[in-house]
Amino acid sequence: MCPGMPETEGRTCPLAYRYRPEELCREPTHVSESVLYIVGGLYGNPFALDEIEAMVRAEERHGHRVKLVFNGDFNWFNADDALFREINSRVLDHTAILGNVDYELSIPNAGAGCGCAYPDYVDQGVVERSNQMMERLQAVADQHPDIQKKLSLLPRYQCLIFGGLKVLVVHGDPESLAGWGLSHESFVAGNQGQLAEWFRATDADIIASTHTCLPVLWSSAVDGKPRMVANNGAAGMGNLRSDPQGLVTRIGFTSPFGKPVAGVARPGLHVSLMPVAYDLSAWLLQFDRVWPENSPAAVSYRSRLVSGTSLGSDGIVFSSLS
């Protein structure tokens, strides 16, 4: 859901972002692969994308067929012509949905700023810097109308039938592309009632999200049926304390052969948050060239790229009954 607050740039929830939960899984797509990788928050990091592709190749060497699904905000730090084209060309070869960043690059909403719909507990300086980043990135995107056109045709959500399970892939939450209802903060505050409503409305078994930048794995029962939420935080930057690795959501019928940061398993199903151990040194060289010291992205994000967040791995998994 979109947070309640005065609507200013970077805190707005445009009407075009909104949808009805009961509509999201009316026309699901069947997939035949045995593993799903849900990649949210790549943020224009080509080295994270290199590592994710290497992870997929490793899965395939173990006999797993993998489907890559990008659930938005694959753009953000790539405010450079060559990097913008590289990221989008590579991502758009796969299944992808829009994040607020990608939406605002293709179909800008007046007054939306970055389209992040930041809640009121996010510092105003962060909001203003994100709006400045979006303005610069939009200027780059305007030089690539072919990519803008492709972005404009992407859906805001995707429902997949995966081995008999209904997997709903969103960017924000089941009410808005930029909703914060599946954020880590929302789970800490206790949102089980809202979650139950969303699972009943969508009839999803698993909801995969991103957008809010901190990871979550939630497992419980709704009306006696097991349900899960997986929010991978960010694939293109650190998520945990003193850890610069990105994270992706892996959903598979078999356990991952790599070591997950966190996982929830039941017979025949494994949902895991897998680390993306990309080349940080190489990425920092490129990041610093595009976003030098004191630039909006450097002020907001560089320390997170190097040192991760304040969240420990023991704070990722939530489990409750509803």
C-alpha positions as a Python dict, from the first residue, in 0.01 Angstrom:
ca = {
    (1, 'M'): (0, 0, 0),
    (2, 'C'): (114, 357, -52),
    (3, 'P'): (209, 531, 272),
    (4, 'G'): (-22, 803, 397),
    (5, 'M'): (158, 1139, 386),
    (6, 'P'): (151, 1478, 216),
    (7, 'E'): (221, 1414, -151),
    (8, 'T'): (547, 1578, -254),
    (9, 'E'): (803, 1475, -515),
    (10, 'G'): (956, 1140, -423),
    (11, 'R'): (680, 1064, -175),
    (12, 'T'): (388, 1043, -417),
    (13, 'C'): (207, 730, -524),
    (14, 'P'): (84, 807, -878),
    (15, 'L'): (-252, 664, -980),
    (16, 'A'): (-80, 486, -1270),
    (17, 'Y'): (115, 279, -1018),
    (18, 'R'): (-194, 139, -851),
    (19, 'Y'): (-384, -182, -918),
    (20, 'R'): (-632, -413, -749),
    (21, 'P'): (-496, -728, -579),
    (22, 'E'): (-776, -945, -718),
    (23, 'E'): (-664, -861, -1074),
    (24, 'L'): (-301, -968, -1040),
    (25, 'C'): (-330, -1343, -1100),
    (26, 'R'): (-625, -1355, -1337),
    (27, 'E'): (-403, -1441, -1635),
    (28, 'P'): (-100, -1634, -1505),
    (29, 'T'): (185, -1750, -1725),
    (30, 'H'): (300, -2113, -1703),
    (31, 'V'): (675, -2171, -1676),
    (32, 'S'): (854, -2500, -1733),
    (33, 'E'): (1185, -2427, -1559),
    (34, 'S'): (1275, -2591, -1228),
    (35, 'V'): (1430, -2280, -1069),
    (36, 'L'): (1323, -1916, -1060),
    (37, 'Y'): (1567, -1635, -991),
    (38, 'I'): (1380, -1315, -896),
    (39, 'V'): (1617, -1021, -937),
    (40, 'G'): (1501, -693, -787),
    (41, 'G'): (1703, -377, -739),
    (42, 'L'): (1990, -444, -977),
    (43, 'Y'): (2027, -64, -981),
    (44, 'G'): (2236, -51, -1294),
    (45, 'N'): (2523, -261, -1155),
    (46, 'P'): (2675, -460, -1446),
    (47, 'F'): (2908, -659, -1221),
    (48, 'A'): (2616, -784, -1013),
    (49, 'L'): (2450, -886, -1340),
    (50, 'D'): (2769, -1069, -1443),
    (51, 'E'): (2763, -1263, -1117),
    (52, 'I'): (2392, -1346, -1143),
    (53, 'E'): (2446, -1482, -1493),
    (54, 'A'): (2738, -1690, -1359),
    (55, 'M'): (2510, -1823, -1082),
    (56, 'V'): (2257, -1926, -1347),
    (57, 'R'): (2525, -2106, -1547),
    (58, 'A'): (2635, -2290, -1233),
    (59, 'E'): (2275, -2399, -1169),
    (60, 'E'): (2250, -2525, -1525),
    (61, 'R'): (2570, -2725, -1488),
    (62, 'H'): (2393, -2899, -1200),
    (63, 'G'): (2103, -2986, -1430),
    (64, 'H'): (1868, -2707, -1318),
    (65, 'R'): (1673, -2512, -1577),
    (66, 'V'): (1656, -2150, -1461),
    (67, 'K'): (1418, -1867, -1546),
    (68, 'L'): (1546, -1518, -1472),
    (69, 'V'): (1278, -1264, -1377),
    (70, 'F'): (1373, -900, -1313),
    (71, 'N'): (1117, -734, -1090),
    (72, 'G'): (1208, -373, -1142),
    (73, 'D'): (1460, -100, -1066),
    (74, 'F'): (1725, -257, -1283),
    (75, 'N'): (1813, 106, -1363),
    (76, 'W'): (1937, 362, -1109),
    (77, 'F'): (2315, 414, -1087),
    (78, 'N'): (2365, 372, -1464),
    (79, 'A'): (2345, 744, -1556),
    (80, 'D'): (2591, 695, -1841),
    (81, 'D'): (2504, 636, -2206),
    (82, 'A'): (2703, 315, -2255),
    (83, 'L'): (2608, 170, -1917),
    (84, 'F'): (2242, 260, -1960),
    (85, 'R'): (2228, 79, -2292),
    (86, 'E'): (2425, -221, -2166),
    (87, 'I'): (2206, -280, -1860),
    (88, 'N'): (1879, -245, -2043),
    (89, 'S'): (1985, -451, -2343),
    (90, 'R'): (2092, -739, -2119),
    (91, 'V'): (1795, -728, -1883),
    (92, 'L'): (1534, -697, -2156),
    (93, 'D'): (1647, -1028, -2304),
    (94, 'H'): (1470, -1185, -2004),
    (95, 'T'): (1130, -1159, -1838),
    (96, 'A'): (1104, -820, -1665),
    (97, 'I'): (849, -601, -1495),
    (98, 'L'): (866, -232, -1419),
    (99, 'G'): (997, -74, -1105),
    (100, 'N'): (921, 288, -1023),
    (101, 'V'): (1262, 391, -1159),
    (102, 'D'): (1205, 217, -1491),
    (103, 'Y'): (850, 355, -1511),
    (104, 'E'): (967, 713, -1459),
    (105, 'L'): (1231, 670, -1731),
    (106, 'S'): (970, 567, -1988),
    (107, 'I'): (645, 738, -1884),
    (108, 'P'): (727, 1015, -1632),
    (109, 'N'): (450, 1123, -1396),
    (110, 'A'): (436, 1497, -1331),
    (111, 'G'): (543, 1568, -973),
    (112, 'A'): (643, 1208, -899),
    (113, 'G'): (1016, 1274, -878),
    (114, 'C'): (1184, 936, -839),
    (115, 'G'): (845, 768, -789),
    (116, 'C'): (977, 597, -475),
    (117, 'A'): (671, 679, -258),
    (118, 'Y'): (906, 708, 40),
    (119, 'P'): (727, 680, 376),
    (120, 'D'): (760, 956, 633),
    (121, 'Y'): (1033, 780, 832),
    (122, 'V'): (1277, 822, 538),
    (123, 'D'): (1485, 1139, 576),
    (124, 'Q'): (1393, 1423, 342),
    (125, 'G'): (1754, 1452, 228),
    (126, 'V'): (1737, 1097, 91),
    (127, 'V'): (1417, 1187, -95),
    (128, 'E'): (1565, 1500, -248),
    (129, 'R'): (1882, 1325, -358),
    (130, 'S'): (1677, 1045, -519),
    (131, 'N'): (1481, 1306, -713),
    (132, 'Q'): (1808, 1460, -833),
    (133, 'M'): (1935, 1118, -940),
    (134, 'M'): (1615, 1054, -1132),
    (135, 'E'): (1641, 1387, -1312),
    (136, 'R'): (1992, 1303, -1429),
    (137, 'L'): (1899, 948, -1528),
    (138, 'Q'): (1596, 1071, -1723),
    (139, 'A'): (1825, 1296, -1926),
    (140, 'V'): (2032, 990, -2020),
    (141, 'A'): (1725, 782, -2099),
    (142, 'D'): (1593, 1053, -2330),
    (143, 'Q'): (1893, 981, -2557),
    (144, 'H'): (1772, 620, -2598),
    (145, 'P'): (1412, 638, -2722),
    (146, 'D'): (1419, 276, -2841),
    (147, 'I'): (1487, 158, -2487),
    (148, 'Q'): (1229, 396, -2344),
    (149, 'K'): (974, 241, -2579),
    (150, 'K'): (1060, -111, -2465),
    (151, 'L'): (1036, -6, -2101),
    (152, 'S'): (696, 151, -2160),
    (153, 'L'): (563, -186, -2279),
    (154, 'L'): (666, -380, -1968),
    (155, 'P'): (396, -493, -1723),
    (156, 'R'): (375, -373, -1362),
    (157, 'Y'): (344, -728, -1226),
    (158, 'Q'): (367, -1090, -1340),
    (159, 'C'): (192, -1400, -1210),
    (160, 'L'): (363, -1733, -1280),
    (161, 'I'): (243, -2091, -1246),
    (162, 'F'): (552, -2272, -1122),
    (163, 'G'): (517, -2643, -1058),
    (164, 'G'): (155, -2599, -957),
    (165, 'L'): (230, -2301, -734),
    (166, 'K'): (111, -1951, -806),
    (167, 'V'): (405, -1709, -777),
    (168, 'L'): (308, -1342, -787),
    (169, 'V'): (599, -1116, -884),
    (170, 'V'): (554, -749, -797),
    (171, 'H'): (790, -458, -751),
    (172, 'G'): (629, -294, -449),
    (173, 'D'): (324, -465, -303),
    (174, 'P'): (-11, -605, -426),
    (175, 'E'): (-171, -258, -433),
    (176, 'S'): (97, -40, -591),
    (177, 'L'): (411, -63, -798),
    (178, 'A'): (580, 158, -534),
    (179, 'G'): (396, 24, -229),
    (180, 'W'): (581, -34, 99),
    (181, 'G'): (345, -298, 240),
    (182, 'L'): (607, -574, 199),
    (183, 'S'): (896, -376, 345),
    (184, 'H'): (1109, -506, 630),
    (185, 'E'): (975, -222, 844),
    (186, 'S'): (619, -332, 772),
    (187, 'F'): (690, -686, 891),
    (188, 'V'): (859, -556, 1206),
    (189, 'A'): (549, -345, 1275),
    (190, 'G'): (322, -646, 1215),
    (191, 'N'): (117, -656, 896),
    (192, 'Q'): (-30, -1007, 915),
    (193, 'G'): (-388, -888, 872),
    (194, 'Q'): (-307, -702, 552),
    (195, 'L'): (-99, -993, 425),
    (196, 'A'): (-389, -1233, 476),
    (197, 'E'): (-617, -1004, 275),
    (198, 'W'): (-366, -989, -10),
    (199, 'F'): (-318, -1365, -20),
    (200, 'R'): (-693, -1422, -23),
    (201, 'A'): (-743, -1164, -300),
    (202, 'T'): (-461, -1293, -524),
    (203, 'D'): (-472, -1663, -426),
    (204, 'A'): (-92, -1656, -458),
    (205, 'D'): (122, -1915, -285),
    (206, 'I'): (433, -1695, -295),
    (207, 'I'): (466, -1319, -340),
    (208, 'A'): (809, -1199, -454),
    (209, 'S'): (887, -830, -406),
    (210, 'T'): (1175, -579, -386),
    (211, 'H'): (1161, -193, -395),
    (212, 'T'): (1209, -128, -23),
    (213, 'C'): (1577, -226, -14),
    (214, 'L'): (1590, -454, 293),
    (215, 'P'): (1541, -833, 268),
    (216, 'V'): (1250, -1033, 412),
    (217, 'L'): (1148, -1398, 414),
    (218, 'W'): (803, -1460, 565),
    (219, 'S'): (631, -1795, 596),
    (220, 'S'): (293, -1870, 748),
    (221, 'A'): (-52, -2010, 679),
    (222, 'V'): (-353, -1821, 553),
    (223, 'D'): (-683, -2007, 579),
    (224, 'G'): (-485, -2325, 645),
    (225, 'K'): (-276, -2290, 328),
    (226, 'P'): (102, -2229, 345),
    (227, 'R'): (210, -1894, 201),
    (228, 'M'): (541, -1715, 163),
    (229, 'V'): (674, -1366, 95),
    (230, 'A'): (1026, -1311, -38),
    (231, 'N'): (1170, -960, -65),
    (232, 'N'): (1529, -978, -189),
    (233, 'G'): (1620, -626, -80),
    (234, 'A'): (1865, -535, -356),
    (235, 'A'): (2063, -740, -604),
    (236, 'G'): (2302, -457, -689),
    (237, 'M'): (2418, -341, -346),
    (238, 'G'): (2471, -467, 8),
    (239, 'N'): (2181, -568, 230),
    (240, 'L'): (2331, -685, 558),
    (241, 'R'): (2567, -558, 825),
    (242, 'S'): (2929, -533, 705),
    (243, 'D'): (2836, -724, 388),
    (244, 'P'): (2851, -562, 42),
    (245, 'Q'): (2691, -858, -139),
    (246, 'G'): (2364, -825, -324),
    (247, 'L'): (2079, -1072, -284),
    (248, 'V'): (1842, -1249, -523),
    (249, 'T'): (1541, -1465, -449),
    (250, 'R'): (1575, -1827, -559),
    (251, 'I'): (1263, -2045, -576),
    (252, 'G'): (1328, -2409, -661),
    (253, 'F'): (1207, -2765, -624),
    (254, 'T'): (1553, -2865, -493),
    (255, 'S'): (1780, -2704, -238),
    (256, 'P'): (2038, -2456, -370),
    (257, 'F'): (2390, -2589, -405),
    (258, 'G'): (2529, -2256, -287),
    (259, 'K'): (2485, -2132, 70),
    (260, 'P'): (2184, -1903, 110),
    (261, 'V'): (2183, -1606, 345),
    (262, 'A'): (1838, -1722, 457),
    (263, 'G'): (1591, -1985, 343),
    (264, 'V'): (1251, -2135, 407),
    (265, 'A'): (1183, -2493, 301),
    (266, 'R'): (892, -2731, 294),
    (267, 'P'): (868, -3068, 116),
    (268, 'G'): (949, -3016, -252),
    (269, 'L'): (1001, -2640, -226),
    (270, 'H'): (1295, -2420, -128),
    (271, 'V'): (1273, -2039, -116),
    (272, 'S'): (1612, -1881, -52),
    (273, 'L'): (1787, -1546, -53),
    (274, 'M'): (2113, -1609, -236),
    (275, 'P'): (2419, -1382, -210),
    (276, 'V'): (2545, -1203, -520),
    (277, 'A'): (2922, -1183, -467),
    (278, 'Y'): (3004, -941, -747),
    (279, 'D'): (3335, -762, -806),
    (280, 'L'): (3295, -467, -569),
    (281, 'S'): (3629, -304, -655),
    (282, 'A'): (3547, -298, -1025),
    (283, 'W'): (3200, -160, -955),
    (284, 'L'): (3331, 117, -727),
    (285, 'L'): (3568, 234, -1000),
    (286, 'Q'): (3275, 270, -1237),
    (287, 'F'): (3036, 408, -976),
    (288, 'D'): (3286, 677, -871),
    (289, 'R'): (3334, 781, -1232),
    (290, 'V'): (2960, 827, -1285),
    (291, 'W'): (2880, 951, -934),
    (292, 'P'): (3187, 1128, -786),
    (293, 'E'): (3227, 1238, -425),
    (294, 'N'): (2942, 1460, -297),
    (295, 'S'): (2712, 1366, -585),
    (296, 'P'): (2359, 1262, -479),
    (297, 'A'): (2421, 890, -534),
    (298, 'A'): (2757, 899, -357),
    (299, 'V'): (2609, 1069, -50),
    (300, 'S'): (2309, 835, -32),
    (301, 'Y'): (2456, 502, -136),
    (302, 'R'): (2834, 472, -146),
    (303, 'S'): (2875, 371, 217),
    (304, 'R'): (2610, 103, 168),
    (305, 'L'): (2793, -30, -137),
    (306, 'V'): (3106, -71, 76),
    (307, 'S'): (2966, -172, 415),
    (308, 'G'): (2608, -292, 368),
    (309, 'T'): (2337, -194, 617),
    (310, 'S'): (2275, -226, 992),
    (311, 'L'): (2054, -535, 945),
    (312, 'G'): (2183, -871, 1068),
    (313, 'S'): (2101, -1196, 892),
    (314, 'D'): (1902, -1304, 1198),
    (315, 'G'): (1653, -1025, 1126),
    (316, 'I'): (1542, -1149, 784),
    (317, 'V'): (1307, -1440, 855),
    (318, 'F'): (955, -1387, 992),
    (319, 'S'): (705, -1660, 1067),
    (320, 'S'): (356, -1631, 1214),
    (321, 'L'): (11, -1786, 1198),
    (322, 'S'): (-293, -1605, 1063),
}
